[in-house]
Each structure stands twice: as C-alpha cells, then as structure tokens.
C-alpha cells in the first residue's frame, strides 16, 4: 500500500470530523428549534450529493478531476476557483475557532493568540502524510463522539421536551436561511475532503464516506434535539453558540463541548487547505514545501477579513452562490462523462 493511501476506516474518521467541525457554526440549523429535524433531512440530502462527488472524482488526484474531463483551460479555471474557495472556508473555520474561544471567555490569549495556536496545529496537519492524518483522526473521532454523548447524558435532566412544540415555530425565512447555511458548510463543502481523500476510488471508501455523513448528521440531530429541549424557543435563537449554552446549564459540562471544538476544528480547516495543497502539488510539485506556510498565511488573512455575523443577508446570498458553484463543477464533470460514455458506445 502506498504510504499516503488511506484506508476506508481512516476516510470515515476524517470525513466525520470534517462534518463535526461545523459543530458550533455561527449560523445554521443548530440555532433553530426544529434543527434536529433539519439535520436528519441533511443526512438524506447528503447521499445523492456525495454520489455526485464520487462520480466526478473517481479516485483521481484533486488537481486532475476537472482538467481531465472538461479540458485544460476550463478545468484549470474551475480548479483555481475551488482552490480559492477552499482557502476562504479554511479562513472562516479559523476565525470561528478564535471567536468561540473569545466569546465564551475560555482563555486570555485573545483572537490572534488562539489563531496562532490553531495555525500551528494545521501546519502540522499539512506537513504530515494523509496516512498520518488518518491515524490522528482515528484517535480523535471516538474521543470527540464520547465527549459529545457525555454532554447529552449530563444535561438530560435539564431537558423539557414540551419546549420542542410547536414544531417549526420559527419564521420560514429563518428556517430557509439556516438550512442554506448548514448545507453550504456541511455538504457542499464536503467536496474538498472527498476530492482530497480519493473516496471515489473504491467501493469501501465510498461506503465509508456515506456512513460518515449520515452518522455525523444523526449525532448532530441528537445534540440539536438536546439543545432545543434545554433552551427552548426563542432562547435557542439568541445564542451564537447554542450547543455551548445548552451544555453550560449543568456545572462544568460546557468543557465537554469546548474540548470537542478544539479537537475537531483543526481537521475542518486542514482538509480544506489540503485540497488546495494537493492541486498545487499536482501542478507544480517542485514548490511543495512552500505551500503549507503560504496557504496558512492566506487562510489567516481571509479569516481576519471574514464577514460579520450581522451581515446575514449578504452572507446567506454568498452561501447560496458557493453551494451552487461547488455542486456545478462535479455536476458538469458527471454530465460530460455520461456524454462521452454514450458516444463511445455508438
């Protein structure tokens, strides 16, 4: 086996952690009373989207996916756009990490201090082989799931399931905006780890990716159900990090959520940057040692310029545009592949 080839189990753990990295996003279905139902819906929607990603990549190197099917010029342009998006999403993850620590007053390092610590962790993830990253995920994922389930156990006494009714009491605009935000962050952005990890290359890896997506959505649905039953509406909509607020209702249990966030957030940012790194190494391998520090610097810069959470209207429009673009590339590849297959049969 190649030293950088992942096993199906490692693909499962890495994709699971990538999705779990959206655990405390500032927007999304976690801030709605019916978020647990929307998470289950996202778990269903994820399956055909992942099938599309797998069909488009077919185990090819990330930098080759669009070029081989769509041609050199359009393929290179599209790949470059995806690389830029990956860096921006990594920057957003890093900014969110710093915001979470500072807003919840977990230490005195400040936003830049926490970003520096996260940057070091991501740098190590970019320098190591994919196989090593997969082994790290194998160690972190079970611990993260255990801590999250423990947070549910210790807070269940605070739950009142009457707070879940009536269902969908939120405004339709809030529900739509939340669903779009979560889809963009969780499912559409999954193209980056799917393309990087090569999960379309074998049946076992494809099944591992599907299992990671559905199980992560089920876990997030359970956590969202706990949050809604503990906080209720409209309180759940008032917190930027409702999962942390729900856990904080029991003495010291917020440390469980905080620990998970610290564990998984580097994987989310690193997998986005590894996509761009993989593409650049495919095009210009001789400069591969420069890519980690350069990409990290760009991610930190983009994170420092992130949209304010108050700019909800423009952020939602941007998330819709990003989702459409991330789906359009693999869809175009799948369509061209199908046309070529039909022509070859004639």
Buried (B, 14 or more C-beta within 10 A) or exposed (E): EEEEBBBBBBBBBBBBBBBBBBBBBBBBBBBBBBBBBBBBBBBEBBBEBBBBBBBBBBBBBBBBBBBBBBEEEEBBEBBBBBBEBBBBBBBBBBBBBBBBBBBBEBEEBEBEBBBEBBBEBBBBBBBBEBBBBBBBBBEBBEEBBEBBEBBBEBBEEBBEEEBBEEEEEBEEEBBEBBBBBBBBBBBBBBBBBBBBBBBBBEEBBBBBBBBBBBBBBBBBBBBBBBBBBBBBBEBBBEBBBBBBBBBBBBEEBBEBBBBBBBBBBBBBBBBBBBBBBBBBBBBEEEEEEEBBEBBBEBBBEBBBEBEEEEEBEEBBEBBBEBBEBBBEBBBBBBEBBEEEEEEEEE
